[in-house]
Amino acid sequence: MDYVKSKSFTLAHGILALLVAITMIAAACSLSGCLGSPSDEDAIRTKLTSELDSIKNLDDSFVNEFSESINMSQLSVYGIDGVAFMKSYLDGFDYAIDSIAVDGDRATAQITITCKSYTGYQGALQNAVTDITANPDEIAALSSDEINQRIGEIVIGSLDGVELAATEPVTITYTKVDGQWEPASSTSGDIAAALMTN
């Protein structure tokens, strides 16, 4: 009987020790992030996806900020709402996160953007201007406000039929600051440049 009691006691202590060990490992993992915490690549992908989705979904705050950053207000002379122009330009925007590489507290993400072709837009705009200037008598009969209105119609009309095109890959640099991945300050400029050069 003593033998059975001692084995029961030993078994109970063994199970208790195992439970304590599992609890300590679980606590250590939750503190260090090994259970359910995203990897650096996942954290960057999530942050980047959130930012790019704000463009893809034509988020008003992004469109307003982007419109202001490239001074779209100058189009108002032609009767064009800069925000409406940007929404039309970004219609069909999409992206692919091609790769994410982490090296310590620095990382790079490479993305490819698909949006209306800026080169295609410039070509369509040039063709529209050539068509309208082919009849100088028609233009001469217009007031300056009417000319500006006509220019606005040409700018918007030229944008409507532009095909989507992929940009060259864009590399975004990240730095880990206080445990959070932050994109380089040049990121929005890099994305804007890609949007205007495809």
Z-matrix of the N, CA and C atoms (Angstrom, degrees):
N
C 1 1.437
C 2 1.517 1 110.73
N 3 1.345 2 115.41 1 -42.18
C 4 1.455 3 119.19 2 178.34
C 5 1.520 4 110.43 3 -61.84
N 6 1.322 5 114.30 4 -35.56
C 7 1.466 6 118.97 5 178.87
C 8 1.529 7 110.27 6 -62.23
N 9 1.341 8 118.17 7 -44.93
C 10 1.460 9 123.72 8 179.65
C 11 1.519 10 109.60 9 -64.06
N 12 1.349 11 117.61 10 -43.80
C 13 1.459 12 121.42 11 179.19
C 14 1.518 13 110.41 12 -61.93
N 15 1.318 14 116.53 13 -42.96
C 16 1.469 15 119.05 14 -177.90
C 17 1.530 16 110.44 15 -67.70
N 18 1.333 17 117.61 16 -38.01
C 19 1.465 18 120.84 17 177.69
C 20 1.529 19 110.43 18 -67.52
N 21 1.367 20 116.97 19 -39.71
C 22 1.465 21 120.86 20 177.46
C 23 1.518 22 109.92 21 -62.85
N 24 1.336 23 115.54 22 -44.03
C 25 1.450 24 121.35 23 179.50
C 26 1.519 25 110.20 24 -62.11
N 27 1.309 26 117.72 25 -45.68
C 28 1.457 27 122.82 26 179.62
C 29 1.524 28 110.65 27 -63.92
N 30 1.314 29 116.76 28 -42.85
C 31 1.462 30 121.92 29 178.92
C 32 1.527 31 110.18 30 -64.18
N 33 1.333 32 117.44 31 -44.33
C 34 1.463 33 121.50 32 179.74
C 35 1.526 34 110.32 33 -61.94
N 36 1.326 35 117.29 34 -43.07
C 37 1.464 36 120.75 35 178.28
C 38 1.532 37 110.97 36 -66.36
N 39 1.313 38 116.14 37 -36.64
C 40 1.467 39 119.77 38 178.05
C 41 1.522 40 111.41 39 -64.20
N 42 1.337 41 116.76 40 -43.56
C 43 1.463 42 121.22 41 178.52
C 44 1.525 43 109.66 42 -65.15
N 45 1.333 44 117.19 43 -43.32
C 46 1.461 45 121.86 44 178.87
C 47 1.527 46 110.04 45 -61.61
N 48 1.317 47 116.66 46 -43.50
C 49 1.467 48 120.43 47 178.75
C 50 1.528 49 110.50 48 -63.05
N 51 1.324 50 116.49 49 -40.52
C 52 1.463 51 121.22 50 178.75
C 53 1.531 52 110.54 51 -63.81
N 54 1.344 53 116.92 52 -44.62
C 55 1.462 54 121.27 53 178.18
C 56 1.527 55 111.40 54 -62.09
N 57 1.324 56 117.04 55 -41.97
C 58 1.467 57 121.16 56 177.55
C 59 1.531 58 109.59 57 -62.53
N 60 1.319 59 116.80 58 -42.95
C 61 1.465 60 120.46 59 -179.93
C 62 1.534 61 110.71 60 -63.81
N 63 1.320 62 117.33 61 -44.04
C 64 1.477 63 121.23 62 179.16
C 65 1.527 64 110.00 63 -62.53
N 66 1.340 65 116.16 64 -42.90
C 67 1.468 66 120.51 65 179.06
C 68 1.518 67 110.62 66 -62.21
N 69 1.329 68 117.15 67 -42.46
C 70 1.476 69 120.88 68 179.86
C 71 1.533 70 110.61 69 -65.75
N 72 1.314 71 117.01 70 -40.86
C 73 1.471 72 120.21 71 178.58
C 74 1.522 73 109.91 72 -65.29
N 75 1.319 74 116.42 73 -43.29
C 76 1.473 75 119.96 74 178.99
C 77 1.523 76 110.74 75 -62.62
N 78 1.329 77 116.96 76 -42.58
C 79 1.466 78 120.17 77 178.67
C 80 1.525 79 110.72 78 -64.48
N 81 1.307 80 117.26 79 -42.60
C 82 1.464 81 120.60 80 179.14
C 83 1.523 82 110.87 81 -63.78
N 84 1.329 83 116.11 82 -40.56
C 85 1.460 84 119.60 83 178.87
C 86 1.517 85 111.36 84 -65.38
N 87 1.328 86 117.07 85 -40.61
C 88 1.461 87 117.71 86 -179.01
C 89 1.515 88 110.64 87 -68.53
N 90 1.316 89 117.99 88 -32.87
C 91 1.466 90 120.19 89 177.01
C 92 1.520 91 111.40 90 -72.79
N 93 1.309 92 117.64 91 -38.63
C 94 1.460 93 120.12 92 -177.41
C 95 1.516 94 112.99 93 -90.07
N 96 1.327 95 117.08 94 -11.20
C 97 1.452 96 120.00 95 175.70
C 98 1.513 97 115.31 96 91.58
N 99 1.316 98 119.78 97 20.59
C 100 1.458 99 118.51 98 -177.84
C 101 1.525 100 113.27 99 -87.04
N 102 1.305 101 119.08 100 -7.64
C 103 1.455 102 120.47 101 176.48
C 104 1.522 103 109.84 102 -111.12
N 105 1.291 104 118.77 103 105.96
C 106 1.445 105 122.15 104 172.63
C 107 1.513 106 115.54 105 77.78
N 108 1.282 107 119.59 106 -0.61
C 109 1.455 108 120.32 107 179.79
C 110 1.524 109 108.14 108 -85.87
N 111 1.337 110 116.48 109 139.66
C 112 1.463 111 118.04 110 -175.36
C 113 1.531 112 112.16 111 -69.91
N 114 1.315 113 114.52 112 150.12
C 115 1.461 114 119.13 113 174.65
C 116 1.526 115 107.83 114 -71.46
N 117 1.311 116 116.73 115 168.52
C 118 1.464 117 120.66 116 177.20
C 119 1.524 118 110.46 117 -58.23
N 120 1.325 119 116.19 118 -42.65
C 121 1.466 120 119.98 119 179.45
C 122 1.524 121 111.01 120 -61.44
N 123 1.342 122 116.32 121 -42.86
C 124 1.466 123 120.21 122 179.44
C 125 1.524 124 111.28 123 -65.79
N 126 1.330 125 117.22 124 -39.23
C 127 1.470 126 120.76 125 179.28
C 128 1.530 127 110.34 126 -63.40
N 129 1.323 128 116.79 127 -42.80
C 130 1.464 129 120.95 128 178.69
C 131 1.523 130 110.06 129 -66.78
N 132 1.328 131 116.55 130 -45.11
C 133 1.472 132 120.68 131 179.99
C 134 1.533 133 110.50 132 -59.04
N 135 1.327 134 117.29 133 -42.89
C 136 1.461 135 121.58 134 180.00
C 137 1.524 136 111.08 135 -63.24
N 138 1.326 137 115.93 136 -45.52
C 139 1.470 138 120.51 137 -179.47
C 140 1.531 139 110.41 138 -65.06
N 141 1.323 140 117.03 139 -44.63
C 142 1.456 141 122.06 140 -179.18
C 143 1.527 142 110.87 141 -65.97
N 144 1.317 143 116.89 142 -42.09
C 145 1.467 144 121.37 143 178.16
C 146 1.527 145 110.22 144 -60.71
N 147 1.314 146 116.80 145 -42.37
C 148 1.465 147 120.58 146 179.40
C 149 1.528 148 110.58 147 -60.69
N 150 1.319 149 116.94 148 -45.10
C 151 1.466 150 121.06 149 -179.84
C 152 1.530 151 111.34 150 -65.41
N 153 1.324 152 116.74 151 -47.26
C 154 1.467 153 119.99 152 -177.41
C 155 1.528 154 111.73 153 -70.42
N 156 1.330 155 116.82 154 -31.52
C 157 1.468 156 119.38 155 176.07
C 158 1.521 157 111.30 156 -65.37
N 159 1.355 158 117.68 157 -29.78
C 160 1.464 159 119.33 158 177.90
C 161 1.531 160 110.35 159 -65.87
N 162 1.324 161 117.32 160 -29.79
C 163 1.465 162 120.68 161 175.02
C 164 1.528 163 108.94 162 -77.04
N 165 1.313 164 116.23 163 -49.36
C 166 1.467 165 121.42 164 -177.40
C 167 1.530 166 111.72 165 -57.41
N 168 1.336 167 116.16 166 -38.74
C 169 1.457 168 121.13 167 -178.47
C 170 1.529 169 112.67 168 -88.50
N 171 1.333 170 116.20 169 6.79
C 172 1.465 171 123.05 170 -179.96
C 173 1.528 172 111.47 171 52.36
N 174 1.334 173 114.77 172 46.88
C 175 1.455 174 122.15 173 177.55
C 176 1.535 175 109.62 174 -56.78
N 177 1.321 176 116.77 175 127.50
C 178 1.468 177 121.26 176 -175.03
C 179 1.523 178 112.86 177 -56.26
N 180 1.332 179 117.87 178 -43.01
C 181 1.467 180 119.19 179 -177.89
C 182 1.523 181 110.69 180 -64.32
N 183 1.336 182 117.99 181 -40.75
C 184 1.461 183 119.50 182 177.23
C 185 1.525 184 111.03 183 -64.24
N 186 1.328 185 116.86 184 -48.57
C 187 1.470 186 120.34 185 -176.62
C 188 1.532 187 110.38 186 -60.86
N 189 1.344 188 116.68 187 -42.50
C 190 1.468 189 119.81 188 177.99
C 191 1.525 190 111.77 189 -62.20
N 192 1.339 191 116.14 190 -45.70
C 193 1.469 192 120.95 191 -179.58
C 194 1.525 193 110.75 192 -63.87
N 195 1.318 194 116.89 193 -44.42
C 196 1.461 195 121.45 194 -179.10
C 197 1.530 196 110.07 195 -65.10
N 198 1.317 197 116.03 196 -42.66
C 199 1.462 198 121.42 197 179.39
C 200 1.526 199 110.70 198 -60.49
N 201 1.330 200 116.38 199 -42.30
C 202 1.466 201 120.60 200 178.48
C 203 1.524 202 111.30 201 -68.89
N 204 1.323 203 117.36 202 -37.46
C 205 1.469 204 120.34 203 -176.28
C 206 1.515 205 112.12 204 -65.86
N 207 1.337 206 117.73 205 -26.65
C 208 1.465 207 119.32 206 177.88
C 209 1.532 208 111.11 207 -110.61
N 210 1.345 209 115.41 208 18.52
C 211 1.460 210 123.85 209 173.16
C 212 1.523 211 113.00 210 52.63
N 213 1.310 212 115.65 211 56.60
C 214 1.463 213 120.99 212 178.59
C 215 1.529 214 111.80 213 -72.24
N 216 1.324 215 117.43 214 -11.24
C 217 1.465 216 120.25 215 -179.35
C 218 1.525 217 111.84 216 -62.49
N 219 1.322 218 117.20 217 -23.24
C 220 1.470 219 120.46 218 179.34
C 221 1.531 220 111.87 219 -64.10
N 222 1.324 221 117.44 220 -17.83
C 223 1.467 222 120.82 221 178.81
C 224 1.521 223 112.83 222 -75.90
N 225 1.335 224 117.37 223 -12.94
C 226 1.469 225 120.43 224 -177.96
C 227 1.529 226 111.64 225 -61.69
N 228 1.314 227 118.22 226 -27.13
C 229 1.471 228 122.45 227 176.55
C 230 1.527 229 110.19 228 -57.49
N 231 1.323 230 116.14 229 -29.87
C 232 1.462 231 121.57 230 -177.76
C 233 1.531 232 111.98 231 -98.10
N 234 1.328 233 115.79 232 11.21
C 235 1.457 234 119.56 233 179.40
C 236 1.519 235 113.12 234 77.04
N 237 1.316 236 116.93 235 21.41
C 238 1.468 237 121.69 236 -177.64
C 239 1.518 238 109.47 237 -106.93
N 240 1.322 239 116.39 238 127.41
C 241 1.462 240 122.50 239 172.58
C 242 1.527 241 107.09 240 -80.49
N 243 1.338 242 117.07 241 117.35
C 244 1.460 243 121.55 242 -176.92
C 245 1.507 244 113.76 243 -57.92
N 246 1.333 245 116.98 244 -37.56
C 247 1.469 246 120.90 245 179.64
C 248 1.530 247 109.71 246 -68.18
N 249 1.330 248 116.82 247 -43.14
C 250 1.469 249 120.17 248 178.28
C 251 1.528 250 110.23 249 -63.41
N 252 1.347 251 116.57 250 -38.43
C 253 1.463 252 120.48 251 177.49
C 254 1.527 253 109.98 252 -61.46
N 255 1.352 254 117.30 253 -46.87
C 256 1.465 255 120.72 254 -178.76
C 257 1.522 256 111.16 255 -63.72
N 258 1.328 257 117.12 256 -39.12
C 259 1.467 258 119.57 257 178.60
C 260 1.524 259 110.36 258 -64.08
N 261 1.318 260 116.80 259 -38.83
C 262 1.463 261 119.98 260 177.61
C 263 1.529 262 110.25 261 -67.48
N 264 1.329 263 116.52 262 -42.36
C 265 1.466 264 121.02 263 -180.00
C 266 1.536 265 111.20 264 -63.97
N 267 1.334 266 116.63 265 -38.62
C 268 1.467 267 120.91 266 -176.96
C 269 1.527 268 113.47 267 -86.64
N 270 1.332 269 117.78 268 -3.74
C 271 1.458 270 120.90 269 178.09
C 272 1.531 271 108.92 270 -60.61
N 273 1.311 272 117.10 271 123.00
C 274 1.464 273 122.08 272 -177.72
C 275 1.515 274 113.12 273 96.49
N 276 1.334 275 117.49 274 -0.56
C 277 1.467 276 122.01 275 179.04
C 278 1.519 277 110.38 276 -55.72
N 279 1.324 278 116.04 277 137.51
C 280 1.460 279 121.64 278 173.51
C 281 1.524 280 107.36 279 -150.38
N 282 1.304 281 115.90 280 172.60
C 283 1.462 282 120.06 281 -177.36
C 284 1.516 283 110.12 282 -153.89
N 285 1.320 284 113.76 283 162.23
C 286 1.466 285 120.98 284 171.81
C 287 1.525 286 106.99 285 -135.81
N 288 1.318 287 116.02 286 133.06
C 289 1.469 288 119.99 287 173.36
C 290 1.517 289 105.22 288 -89.37
N 291 1.325 290 115.31 289 105.53
C 292 1.466 291 120.96 290 -173.71
C 293 1.525 292 112.91 291 -75.18
N 294 1.337 293 116.21 292 -40.65
C 295 1.465 294 119.06 293 -178.99
C 296 1.521 295 109.99 294 -163.07
N 297 1.323 296 114.17 295 156.48
C 298 1.465 297 122.02 296 173.65
C 299 1.521 298 106.18 297 -136.28
N 300 1.318 299 116.13 298 126.48
C 301 1.469 300 121.07 299 179.44
C 302 1.521 301 108.55 300 -124.50
N 303 1.338 302 116.27 301 125.50
C 304 1.459 303 122.03 302 -178.99
C 305 1.519 304 108.65 303 -110.40
N 306 1.336 305 115.28 304 133.73
C 307 1.459 306 121.63 305 176.56
C 308 1.529 307 107.12 306 -135.76
N 309 1.322 308 115.86 307 91.91
C 310 1.462 309 120.14 308 -178.00
C 311 1.520 310 110.85 309 67.75
N 312 1.340 311 115.79 310 -122.39
C 313 1.463 312 121.03 311 -179.45
C 314 1.523 313 112.54 312 -97.24
N 315 1.320 314 116.56 313 15.07
C 316 1.468 315 121.17 314 176.64
C 317 1.527 316 107.77 315 -126.26
N 318 1.315 317 114.37 316 148.66
C 319 1.462 318 118.88 317 -179.94
C 320 1.520 319 108.87 318 -151.86
N 321 1.323 320 115.07 319 158.85
C 322 1.461 321 120.75 320 173.11
C 323 1.523 322 108.06 321 -131.14
N 324 1.314 323 114.39 322 144.15
C 325 1.463 324 121.09 323 174.38
C 326 1.517 325 106.44 324 -124.26
N 327 1.309 326 116.08 325 133.20
C 328 1.463 327 120.22 326 177.92
C 329 1.522 328 108.10 327 -109.16
N 330 1.337 329 114.92 328 128.01
C 331 1.460 330 120.27 329 -179.26
C 332 1.525 331 109.77 330 -126.29
N 333 1.318 332 115.33 331 155.53
C 334 1.456 333 122.35 332 171.06
C 335 1.516 334 106.75 333 -122.03
N 336 1.312 335 115.28 334 131.51
C 337 1.463 336 121.53 335 -177.07
C 338 1.523 337 108.85 336 -108.59
N 339 1.315 338 116.20 337 142.50
C 340 1.456 339 122.13 338 172.68
C 341 1.523 340 107.14 339 -118.79
N 342 1.323 341 116.39 340 125.88
C 343 1.464 342 121.53 341 177.85
C 344 1.525 343 107.90 342 -156.79
N 345 1.322 344 115.48 343 -179.68
C 346 1.454 345 118.42 344 178.20
C 347 1.522 346 109.02 345 -59.28
N 348 1.317 347 115.18 346 137.56
C 349 1.460 348 121.20 347 -177.31
C 350 1.523 349 110.35 348 -70.12
N 351 1.318 350 115.56 349 119.09
C 352 1.465 351 119.81 350 178.09
C 353 1.526 352 109.80 351 -66.03
N 354 1.307 353 116.81 352 -38.45
C 355 1.465 354 121.10 353 176.83
C 356 1.525 355 110.14 354 -62.75
N 357 1.334 356 115.82 355 -42.70
C 358 1.465 357 120.81 356 176.96
C 359 1.516 358 111.56 357 -62.88
N 360 1.339 359 115.82 358 -39.20
C 361 1.462 360 120.27 359 177.86
C 362 1.530 361 110.67 360 -64.12
N 363 1.330 362 116.31 361 -45.55
C 364 1.469 363 119.15 362 179.12
C 365 1.524 364 111.05 363 -60.01
N 366 1.323 365 117.57 364 -40.57
C 367 1.464 366 121.50 365 178.03
C 368 1.517 367 111.71 366 -63.53
N 369 1.341 368 116.72 367 -44.61
C 370 1.466 369 121.11 368 179.81
C 371 1.525 370 110.48 369 -65.10
N 372 1.316 371 116.48 370 -38.68
C 373 1.463 372 121.35 371 178.51
C 374 1.531 373 110.44 372 -65.03
N 375 1.327 374 116.13 373 -44.23
C 376 1.471 375 120.36 374 179.06
C 377 1.528 376 110.87 375 -62.29
N 378 1.320 377 116.90 376 -42.39
C 379 1.477 378 120.28 377 177.78
C 380 1.524 379 111.37 378 -62.15
N 381 1.336 380 116.70 379 -41.16
C 382 1.468 381 120.29 380 179.86
C 383 1.525 382 110.90 381 -66.04
N 384 1.322 383 117.17 382 -40.16
C 385 1.468 384 121.06 383 178.06
C 386 1.525 385 109.74 384 -65.40
N 387 1.307 386 117.41 385 -41.73
C 388 1.473 387 121.16 386 178.54
C 389 1.525 388 109.97 387 -61.08
N 390 1.327 389 116.75 388 -42.28
C 391 1.468 390 120.59 389 179.71
C 392 1.530 391 111.66 390 -63.37
N 393 1.323 392 116.75 391 -44.02
C 394 1.462 393 119.60 392 -176.38
C 395 1.527 394 111.72 393 -72.99
N 396 1.315 395 116.91 394 -33.54
C 397 1.475 396 119.50 395 -179.68
C 398 1.526 397 111.92 396 -81.93
N 399 1.311 398 117.55 397 -5.53
C 400 1.467 399 120.80 398 177.47
C 401 1.528 400 110.74 399 -68.55
N 402 1.312 401 117.29 400 -18.38
C 403 1.463 402 121.74 401 179.00
C 404 1.532 403 109.04 402 -121.01
N 405 1.335 404 117.85 403 81.29
C 406 1.464 405 121.00 404 -175.72
C 407 1.529 406 113.81 405 -63.81
N 408 1.336 407 117.55 406 -27.41
C 409 1.470 408 119.49 407 179.42
C 410 1.526 409 111.21 408 -65.39
N 411 1.329 410 115.91 409 -36.31
C 412 1.466 411 120.16 410 178.70
C 413 1.517 412 110.58 411 -63.93
N 414 1.329 413 117.38 412 -42.33
C 415 1.462 414 122.19 413 -179.59
C 416 1.530 415 110.12 414 -68.53
N 417 1.342 416 117.38 415 -40.27
C 418 1.462 417 121.80 416 -178.26
C 419 1.522 418 111.66 417 -60.82
N 420 1.315 419 117.49 418 -28.01
C 421 1.465 420 121.62 419 -178.33
C 422 1.524 421 112.39 420 -80.15
N 423 1.336 422 118.35 421 -8.73
C 424 1.465 423 121.82 422 -176.70
C 425 1.531 424 111.53 423 -91.77
N 426 1.344 425 115.68 424 148.29
C 427 1.469 426 120.55 425 172.17
C 428 1.530 427 108.15 426 -77.10
N 429 1.349 428 115.84 427 168.95
C 430 1.471 429 117.75 428 178.78
C 431 1.517 430 111.67 429 -61.98
N 432 1.337 431 118.58 430 -38.50
C 433 1.463 432 120.34 431 177.27
C 434 1.523 433 111.28 432 -63.54
N 435 1.317 434 116.56 433 -39.32
C 436 1.469 435 120.33 434 178.53
C 437 1.520 436 111.18 435 -68.30
N 438 1.325 437 116.95 436 -36.72
C 439 1.477 438 120.53 437 176.20
C 440 1.528 439 109.39 438 -63.81
N 441 1.341 440 116.32 439 -46.28
C 442 1.472 441 119.73 440 178.54
C 443 1.528 442 111.01 441 -61.06
N 444 1.327 443 117.06 442 -40.82
C 445 1.467 444 121.38 443 178.00
C 446 1.533 445 109.61 444 -61.85
N 447 1.320 446 116.47 445 -42.84
C 448 1.475 447 121.05 446 179.75
C 449 1.520 448 110.86 447 -64.43
N 450 1.338 449 116.10 448 -40.42
C 451 1.472 450 120.43 449 176.76
C 452 1.528 451 109.68 450 -60.01
N 453 1.333 452 116.88 451 -44.17
C 454 1.467 453 121.50 452 178.25
C 455 1.511 454 111.97 453 -59.30
N 456 1.321 455 116.74 454 -42.57
C 457 1.465 456 120.96 455 178.10
C 458 1.526 457 111.00 456 -63.24
N 459 1.330 458 116.14 457 -39.31
C 460 1.467 459 120.41 458 179.04
C 461 1.530 460 110.85 459 -65.79
N 462 1.342 461 115.86 460 -43.96
C 463 1.472 462 120.56 461 -179.17
C 464 1.526 463 110.35 462 -60.27
N 465 1.326 464 116.85 463 -49.39
C 466 1.477 465 120.45 464 -178.70
C 467 1.530 466 110.64 465 -69.89
N 468 1.316 467 117.48 466 -43.39
C 469 1.470 468 120.92 467 -179.73
C 470 1.515 469 112.23 468 -61.72
N 471 1.319 470 117.10 469 -35.98
C 472 1.468 471 120.90 470 179.65
C 473 1.521 472 111.58 471 -68.48
N 474 1.310 473 117.21 472 -30.94
C 475 1.463 474 121.63 473 -178.30
C 476 1.525 475 112.35 474 -74.22
N 477 1.334 476 116.11 475 -31.39
C 478 1.466 477 120.50 476 -173.36
C 479 1.529 478 114.62 477 -57.63
N 480 1.325 479 118.91 478 -40.05
C 481 1.456 480 120.18 479 -174.67
C 482 1.517 481 115.42 480 -97.35
N 483 1.326 482 118.16 481 10.68
C 484 1.469 483 120.96 482 -175.80
C 485 1.530 484 110.41 483 -73.71
N 486 1.325 485 115.33 484 133.70
C 487 1.474 486 122.06 485 179.08
C 488 1.531 487 111.20 486 -75.40
N 489 1.331 488 114.88 487 156.16
C 490 1.462 489 120.82 488 174.47
C 491 1.522 490 109.32 489 -78.22
N 492 1.335 491 115.44 490 146.47
C 493 1.469 492 120.74 491 178.03
C 494 1.523 493 109.22 492 -147.43
N 495 1.317 494 116.19 493 149.26
C 496 1.466 495 121.30 494 178.13
C 497 1.522 496 109.67 495 -80.87
N 498 1.317 497 115.52 496 146.35
C 499 1.459 498 121.09 497 175.08
C 500 1.529 499 109.09 498 -86.22
N 501 1.303 500 115.16 499 170.77
C 502 1.462 501 119.64 500 167.23
C 503 1.531 502 106.40 501 -67.11
N 504 1.325 503 118.56 502 153.29
C 505 1.468 504 119.45 503 178.25
C 506 1.532 505 111.25 504 -57.37
N 507 1.327 506 114.95 505 141.16
C 508 1.465 507 122.44 506 178.75
C 509 1.522 508 106.97 507 -112.03
N 510 1.330 509 117.15 508 131.47
C 511 1.456 510 121.42 509 178.31
C 512 1.522 511 108.74 510 -103.99
N 513 1.319 512 114.85 511 126.63
C 514 1.461 513 121.28 512 179.35
C 515 1.522 514 107.47 513 -112.37
N 516 1.319 515 115.60 514 129.61
C 517 1.457 516 121.94 515 -178.95
C 518 1.524 517 109.79 516 -97.07
N 519 1.322 518 116.01 517 136.26
C 520 1.460 519 122.25 518 178.00
C 521 1.517 520 109.75 519 -121.31
N 522 1.335 521 115.18 520 150.53
C 523 1.458 522 122.47 521 174.04
C 524 1.520 523 107.17 522 -130.96
N 525 1.325 524 115.56 523 138.25
C 526 1.461 525 120.18 524 178.80
C 527 1.524 526 108.37 525 -85.86
N 528 1.334 527 115.85 526 119.07
C 529 1.464 528 122.29 527 -178.51
C 530 1.528 529 107.65 528 -124.65
N 531 1.326 530 115.72 529 119.55
C 532 1.475 531 120.89 530 -178.93
C 533 1.525 532 112.40 531 50.74
N 534 1.327 533 116.04 532 41.28
C 535 1.454 534 121.80 533 176.47
C 536 1.525 535 114.84 534 81.62
N 537 1.334 536 118.14 535 0.54
C 538 1.464 537 122.31 536 -179.78
C 539 1.516 538 109.99 537 -115.75
N 540 1.322 539 117.20 538 140.01
C 541 1.459 540 122.02 539 178.04
C 542 1.520 541 109.46 540 -84.72
N 543 1.331 542 116.02 541 121.98
C 544 1.457 543 122.37 542 -178.70
C 545 1.531 544 109.67 543 -117.71
N 546 1.334 545 116.69 544 132.22
C 547 1.468 546 118.90 545 177.65
C 548 1.527 547 110.49 546 -73.31
N 549 1.320 548 115.87 547 155.12
C 550 1.465 549 120.87 548 176.81
C 551 1.521 550 109.45 549 -61.41
N 552 1.320 551 116.48 550 153.20
C 553 1.465 552 120.60 551 -178.23
C 554 1.522 553 112.12 552 -63.71
N 555 1.324 554 117.93 553 -20.46
C 556 1.464 555 121.63 554 -178.50
C 557 1.527 556 113.25 555 -82.41
N 558 1.332 557 117.97 556 -2.69
C 559 1.463 558 121.48 557 -172.77
C 560 1.520 559 113.44 558 -57.59
N 561 1.333 560 118.03 559 -49.58
C 562 1.466 561 118.99 560 -177.26
C 563 1.517 562 110.33 561 -63.76
N 564 1.332 563 117.66 562 -35.78
C 565 1.467 564 120.64 563 176.07
C 566 1.517 565 111.84 564 -66.32
N 567 1.332 566 116.67 565 -38.18
C 568 1.468 567 120.75 566 178.79
C 569 1.527 568 110.93 567 -64.92
N 570 1.329 569 115.90 568 -41.75
C 571 1.464 570 120.14 569 179.06
C 572 1.536 571 109.55 570 -68.53
N 573 1.322 572 116.90 571 -43.16
C 574 1.476 573 120.36 572 178.87
C 575 1.525 574 110.43 573 -60.98
N 576 1.336 575 116.83 574 -41.49
C 577 1.471 576 120.14 575 178.81
C 578 1.520 577 110.17 576 -62.56
N 579 1.331 578 116.69 577 -41.41
C 580 1.473 579 119.53 578 179.35
C 581 1.519 580 110.71 579 -64.00
N 582 1.330 581 117.01 580 -38.97
C 583 1.464 582 120.80 581 179.85
C 584 1.534 583 112.26 582 -65.73
N 585 1.312 584 116.18 583 -26.12
C 586 1.461 585 119.53 584 -175.39
C 587 1.531 586 113.46 585 -104.22
N 588 1.327 587 117.28 586 8.46
C 589 1.470 588 118.48 587 -177.50
C 590 1.519 589 114.60 588 -128.18
N 591 1.336 590 118.44 589 6.67
C 592 1.475 591 118.30 590 -177.96
C 593 1.513 592 111.82 591 -83.19
